[in-house]
Amino acid sequence: MDRLNTPKRIYAGPGCLSSLREAVDETGAKKICLLMDPFVRSSAKGEQILNALEGLSVTVLDDFRHEPTFASVRALLALPGLPETELFIAVGGGTVMDTAKALTMLCTQPELMDALPDVSGLRSQLPPWFAVPTTAGTGAEATPNTILLDEPKQLKVGIVSPRTIATCVFLDSELLASLPRQLVIFTGLDALAHAVEAYTCKKRSPFLELYAPKATQLIFENFSAACAGDLNARQAMQLAAYYAGVCLTVGSTHAAHAAAYPLSGIFHVPHGETIAALLPGTMHMSAVQCEDRLATLAYAIGEKPDAASFLRRLDSLYAQEDVRFHLEERYGVKPSDYPAMAAQAIGIRRLLDQCPVEITEEGLVELYRSIPT
């Protein structure tokens, strides 16, 4: 049986965040925990959000300079009054939304912190949370996945529970208006990876047939205009990121995301940048076993329906925007590090076991070497 879990309500369109207070009032919540990206917190949009919540008891958390860790979540759980929170609102990218998901799970059951990623002891009733994404990539607003960094092990850990899917989502492109071009590139390619990897993984679902080609189409049609700052294109990219996130609720990422874990965990390369760097090599490596899937995606973007056409178009997307990665200069990632990275990534079996081709440690080293520079 195929089952699709999605947020209960979705608002989409420029300015849709004006409905925030209405949605909050419908929950009956009076005690709010508002998690905000620090840039948004200091902006006019941040002020608008705070004004919309006037009259309610609001705790603001805005120290999100790094990706969430077990330690950062544990520290937030110690805040006084957190267990009484009736609604969490996350305004930001994946870091903010993943933190909100973790808090909904743990605010009334902090003892589960030591059991993660096992959430089998999670009670069914969690506080609701609203997702207000400020990028168009992570898809965290649609997924049941919470990603935390285990710093001592230098490894990211995925925590999966359908109970953490957002109650309400606001896809408001006005929040993306000042997003830097480089961030639009990396988050957009992260969203593309979600759609393409989910569609080519070993899992099959009729829902993927709807959401993956549409997300892929929207991204290819709007990527360049979104990079140039077009707000309508950024709205389309935000919708695509949501669709791609939905793909992850019924499908799975595979090699690009597995190989990305050491880059983020050891070298602290931002997640979107790691996925963008690894996507082309992953698809070229996987193509031999998923030609039919890539042919469908090629057709969705107006190309001849074969895998080679899709791969050419993917490569040209990178070339058109001159997408390159200088991981050694920026993060200290050297080719001599690749074998150790591959040895760690090969253990991410929940992802690699979904890859359409068998990938060895040597194959992962080759994947790192394929990163565009």
Wavefront OBJ file of the C-alpha trace (Angstrom):
o trace
v 0.000 0.000 0.000
v 1.272 3.458 -0.899
v 0.678 6.249 1.563
v 1.533 9.927 1.281
v 1.847 12.109 4.385
v 1.844 15.845 3.680
v 1.286 19.049 5.667
v -2.356 19.710 6.488
v -2.407 23.168 4.931
v -0.216 25.000 2.423
v -0.280 28.698 1.592
v 1.573 29.675 -1.583
v 2.207 32.961 -3.343
v 3.894 36.317 -2.766
v 2.614 37.844 0.457
v 0.830 34.702 1.688
v 2.543 35.113 5.050
v -0.104 37.742 5.806
v -2.341 34.769 6.720
v -0.003 33.660 9.505
v -2.022 35.064 12.411
v -5.233 33.577 11.063
v -3.605 30.153 10.894
v -2.129 30.533 14.387
v -5.500 31.518 15.857
v -7.104 28.443 14.321
v -4.784 26.247 16.398
v -5.857 27.979 19.615
v -2.216 28.243 20.665
v -1.269 31.068 23.029
v 2.315 30.078 23.880
v 4.528 30.218 20.782
v 8.175 29.346 20.182
v 9.316 31.326 17.152
v 12.538 30.109 15.545
v 13.942 32.632 13.074
v 16.951 32.875 10.824
v 18.998 35.799 12.249
v 18.937 37.642 8.922
v 15.135 37.456 8.781
v 14.922 38.406 12.452
v 16.628 41.730 11.707
v 14.585 42.445 8.576
v 11.247 44.101 7.897
v 9.747 40.646 7.328
v 10.900 39.614 10.778
v 9.189 42.637 12.253
v 6.032 41.790 10.296
v 6.010 38.276 11.724
v 6.463 39.511 15.292
v 3.698 42.070 14.825
v 1.379 39.351 13.537
v 1.875 37.467 16.808
v 1.164 40.467 19.028
v -0.813 39.583 22.137
v 0.535 36.039 22.335
v 3.308 34.719 24.555
v 6.231 34.425 22.114
v 9.718 33.085 22.813
v 12.121 34.018 19.995
v 15.109 31.838 19.134
v 17.394 33.367 16.499
v 20.928 32.047 17.064
v 21.206 29.810 13.999
v 24.647 30.443 12.577
v 25.500 26.780 12.051
v 23.713 23.580 11.121
v 21.880 21.920 14.047
v 23.771 19.524 16.271
v 22.809 17.182 19.068
v 24.509 19.628 21.427
v 22.623 22.678 20.131
v 19.271 20.921 20.446
v 20.130 19.679 23.933
v 20.965 23.241 24.975
v 17.622 24.537 23.676
v 15.757 21.816 25.549
v 17.099 23.289 28.783
v 15.331 26.611 28.179
v 12.715 27.353 30.838
v 9.121 27.014 29.698
v 9.866 25.076 26.511
v 7.736 22.043 27.507
v 4.683 24.342 27.695
v 5.061 25.461 24.072
v 1.803 24.984 22.184
v 3.043 25.869 18.692
v 6.459 26.097 17.040
v 6.942 28.412 14.056
v 10.138 27.985 12.038
v 11.162 30.827 9.715
v 14.364 29.972 7.886
v 16.178 27.285 5.957
v 16.855 23.662 6.805
v 18.796 24.496 9.967
v 15.868 26.339 11.518
v 13.246 23.840 10.373
v 15.222 20.783 11.479
v 15.714 22.385 14.884
v 11.967 22.990 15.146
v 11.245 19.356 14.257
v 13.664 18.147 16.913
v 12.077 20.390 19.534
v 8.553 19.194 18.735
v 9.718 15.635 19.363
v 11.720 16.334 22.490
v 10.179 19.317 24.276
v 7.898 17.077 26.356
v 10.053 13.934 26.095
v 13.644 15.144 26.555
v 14.674 11.672 27.696
v 14.409 10.527 24.063
v 17.429 12.680 23.243
v 19.741 9.862 24.323
v 17.885 7.324 22.160
v 18.132 9.205 18.860
v 17.897 8.379 16.016
v 15.498 5.769 17.449
v 12.122 7.486 17.899
v 10.066 4.356 18.551
v 9.235 5.699 22.013
v 7.772 8.907 20.617
v 4.247 9.648 21.771
v 1.738 10.243 18.999
v 0.648 13.720 20.093
v 3.279 16.349 19.305
v 2.923 20.129 19.369
v 2.099 21.462 15.896
v 4.690 23.400 13.949
v 4.474 25.846 11.055
v 7.138 25.926 8.338
v 8.059 29.228 6.692
v 11.005 28.423 4.385
v 13.281 31.290 3.408
v 15.183 29.303 0.776
v 14.035 27.071 -2.079
v 15.991 23.890 -1.595
v 15.917 21.876 1.589
v 12.288 20.731 1.340
v 12.284 20.273 5.127
v 8.834 21.869 5.179
v 7.465 18.733 3.482
v 9.558 15.897 4.869
v 9.480 13.670 7.967
v 13.283 13.902 8.213
v 15.307 15.729 10.870
v 19.053 15.973 10.266
v 21.399 16.634 13.191
v 25.189 16.677 13.293
v 26.896 14.376 15.783
v 29.983 16.516 16.297
v 32.167 13.985 18.185
v 31.653 11.479 15.362
v 31.757 14.199 12.662
v 28.695 12.586 11.137
v 25.201 13.735 10.273
v 22.346 11.605 11.593
v 18.911 11.310 9.998
v 15.904 11.010 12.316
v 12.719 9.992 10.531
v 9.172 10.217 11.861
v 5.992 11.111 9.934
v 4.768 12.812 13.102
v 7.197 15.660 12.481
v 5.677 16.706 9.156
v 4.677 20.370 9.347
v 1.116 21.254 10.243
v 1.089 24.320 8.024
v 3.453 25.640 5.331
v 3.859 29.152 3.919
v 5.589 29.360 0.529
v 6.051 33.129 0.280
v 8.594 34.201 -2.334
v 8.853 37.665 -0.778
v 11.068 35.972 1.822
v 13.439 35.000 -0.993
v 13.684 38.443 -2.586
v 17.116 39.274 -1.131
v 18.539 35.745 -1.279
v 22.096 35.884 -2.733
v 22.605 34.311 -6.148
v 25.061 31.720 -4.836
v 22.544 30.519 -2.267
v 19.820 30.343 -4.914
v 22.132 28.119 -6.961
v 23.052 25.712 -4.182
v 19.583 25.416 -2.668
v 17.980 25.042 -6.093
v 20.341 22.216 -7.027
v 19.707 20.605 -3.640
v 15.988 20.580 -4.478
v 16.742 19.133 -7.902
v 18.749 16.351 -6.249
v 15.811 15.513 -3.987
v 13.503 15.093 -6.965
v 15.969 13.251 -9.212
v 17.455 10.967 -6.576
v 14.026 10.056 -5.211
v 12.802 9.294 -8.722
v 15.826 7.108 -9.530
v 16.112 5.304 -6.181
v 15.046 1.688 -5.720
v 11.800 2.669 -4.030
v 8.765 3.009 -6.266
v 5.608 4.996 -5.646
v 2.852 6.365 -7.894
v 3.248 9.670 -6.059
v 6.780 10.006 -7.419
v 5.361 9.886 -10.941
v 3.495 13.104 -10.189
v 5.820 15.124 -7.973
v 9.323 14.285 -9.263
v 8.858 15.215 -12.952
v 6.954 18.370 -12.017
v 9.604 19.507 -9.544
v 12.308 18.804 -12.124
v 10.428 20.731 -14.805
v 9.900 23.760 -12.574
v 13.560 23.886 -11.591
v 14.927 23.632 -15.131
v 12.439 26.233 -16.391
v 13.080 28.764 -13.633
v 16.638 28.192 -12.407
v 18.432 30.868 -14.416
v 15.734 33.519 -13.910
v 15.679 32.763 -10.166
v 19.462 33.167 -10.047
v 19.028 36.553 -11.751
v 16.580 37.646 -9.042
v 13.196 37.217 -10.758
v 10.612 36.914 -7.969
v 8.127 34.866 -9.996
v 10.887 32.386 -10.817
v 11.850 32.193 -7.161
v 8.224 31.470 -6.291
v 8.276 28.612 -8.811
v 11.527 27.333 -7.313
v 9.991 27.427 -3.850
v 7.071 25.338 -5.056
v 9.503 22.963 -6.769
v 11.463 22.579 -3.549
v 8.246 21.679 -1.752
v 7.324 19.125 -4.428
v 10.828 17.670 -4.213
v 10.470 17.461 -0.442
v 7.246 15.518 -0.907
v 9.241 13.081 -3.052
v 11.373 12.299 -0.015
v 8.354 11.202 1.994
v 7.769 8.291 -0.406
v 11.211 7.925 -1.999
v 14.802 8.345 -0.879
v 17.945 10.167 -1.799
v 20.966 7.975 -2.451
v 24.616 8.395 -3.484
v 24.896 12.205 -3.612
v 23.462 12.575 -0.127
v 25.488 9.681 1.318
v 28.715 11.085 -0.131
v 27.789 14.538 1.200
v 27.769 13.479 4.846
v 31.567 13.574 5.357
v 31.856 16.904 3.533
v 29.392 18.474 5.961
v 30.336 16.499 9.056
v 34.132 16.790 8.786
v 34.705 19.938 6.745
v 31.475 21.837 7.508
v 30.636 22.464 3.868
v 27.015 23.730 3.781
v 24.562 20.973 2.917
v 23.186 22.528 -0.264
v 26.673 23.125 -1.613
v 27.719 19.518 -1.001
v 24.664 18.114 -2.777
v 25.025 20.513 -5.697
v 28.664 19.443 -6.045
v 27.867 15.722 -6.079
v 24.663 15.598 -8.127
v 26.128 15.466 -11.689
v 28.604 12.703 -10.871
v 25.919 10.709 -9.075
v 23.545 10.810 -12.022
v 26.239 9.938 -14.573
v 27.276 7.016 -12.365
v 23.700 5.805 -11.830
v 22.383 6.281 -15.365
v 23.138 2.765 -16.570
v 20.539 1.332 -14.180
v 17.848 4.007 -14.395
v 17.722 5.002 -18.058
v 13.927 4.789 -18.144
v 13.581 7.130 -15.174
v 15.978 9.688 -16.615
v 14.209 9.445 -19.971
v 10.952 10.418 -18.263
v 12.650 13.393 -16.624
v 14.177 14.395 -19.959
v 10.716 14.431 -21.502
v 9.404 16.523 -18.581
v 11.959 19.240 -19.358
v 11.240 19.230 -23.071
v 14.114 17.062 -24.229
v 14.303 13.868 -26.260
v 13.139 11.112 -23.872
v 16.408 9.343 -23.177
v 18.931 9.354 -20.360
v 21.709 10.937 -22.419
v 19.510 13.965 -23.140
v 18.804 14.481 -19.457
v 22.474 14.212 -18.520
v 23.469 16.701 -21.229
v 20.838 19.154 -20.025
v 21.957 18.722 -16.417
v 25.567 19.421 -17.356
v 24.519 22.445 -19.405
v 22.566 23.821 -16.435
v 25.794 23.909 -14.437
v 27.738 25.341 -17.364
v 25.148 28.023 -18.075
v 25.400 29.429 -14.551
v 29.135 28.638 -14.317
v 28.557 26.510 -11.215
v 31.922 25.464 -9.810
v 33.171 24.276 -6.453
v 36.488 25.201 -4.903
v 36.301 22.929 -1.890
v 40.040 22.832 -1.223
v 40.460 26.606 -1.289
v 37.299 27.346 0.694
v 37.066 24.417 3.101
v 40.406 22.629 3.018
v 39.097 19.476 1.325
v 42.079 17.811 -0.386
v 42.094 14.857 -2.816
v 44.125 12.986 -0.217
v 41.057 13.183 2.057
v 38.818 11.327 -0.407
v 39.591 7.750 0.747
v 38.787 8.564 4.391
v 35.624 10.368 3.310
v 34.604 7.380 1.201
v 35.245 5.017 4.117
v 32.808 7.025 6.213
v 30.214 7.499 3.474
v 30.109 3.793 2.630
v 28.505 3.241 6.026
v 25.448 5.355 5.172
v 23.576 2.238 4.130
v 20.047 3.654 4.486
v 20.916 5.845 1.467
v 23.432 3.794 -0.499
v 21.175 0.738 -0.393
v 18.638 2.798 -2.345
v 21.116 3.667 -5.105
v 20.207 2.025 -8.442
v 23.845 0.910 -8.882
v 26.193 -0.767 -6.438
v 28.727 1.764 -5.206
v 32.025 0.802 -3.609
v 34.456 2.916 -1.638
v 36.464 3.273 -4.831
v 33.335 4.469 -6.596
v 32.787 7.091 -3.904
v 36.350 8.316 -4.365
v 35.618 8.690 -8.077
v 32.429 10.577 -7.194
v 34.448 13.080 -5.156
v 36.875 13.448 -8.041
v 33.967 14.270 -10.390
v 33.051 17.458 -8.519
v 33.142 20.418 -10.951
v 36.047 22.747 -10.208
l 1 2 3 4 5 6 7 8 9 10 11 12 13 14 15 16 17 18 19 20 21 22 23 24 25 26 27 28 29 30 31 32 33 34 35 36 37 38 39 40 41 42 43 44 45 46 47 48 49 50 51 52 53 54 55 56 57 58 59 60 61 62 63 64 65 66 67 68 69 70 71 72 73 74 75 76 77 78 79 80 81 82 83 84 85 86 87 88 89 90 91 92 93 94 95 96 97 98 99 100 101 102 103 104 105 106 107 108 109 110 111 112 113 114 115 116 117 118 119 120 121 122 123 124 125 126 127 128 129 130 131 132 133 134 135 136 137 138 139 140 141 142 143 144 145 146 147 148 149 150 151 152 153 154 155 156 157 158 159 160 161 162 163 164 165 166 167 168 169 170 171 172 173 174 175 176 177 178 179 180 181 182 183 184 185 186 187 188 189 190 191 192 193 194 195 196 197 198 199 200 201 202 203 204 205 206 207 208 209 210 211 212 213 214 215 216 217 218 219 220 221 222 223 224 225 226 227 228 229 230 231 232 233 234 235 236 237 238 239 240 241 242 243 244 245 246 247 248 249 250 251 252 253 254 255 256 257 258 259 260 261 262 263 264 265 266 267 268 269 270 271 272 273 274 275 276 277 278 279 280 281 282 283 284 285 286 287 288 289 290 291 292 293 294 295 296 297 298 299 300 301 302 303 304 305 306 307 308 309 310 311 312 313 314 315 316 317 318 319 320 321 322 323 324 325 326 327 328 329 330 331 332 333 334 335 336 337 338 339 340 341 342 343 344 345 346 347 348 349 350 351 352 353 354 355 356 357 358 359 360 361 362 363 364 365 366 367 368 369 370 371 372 373
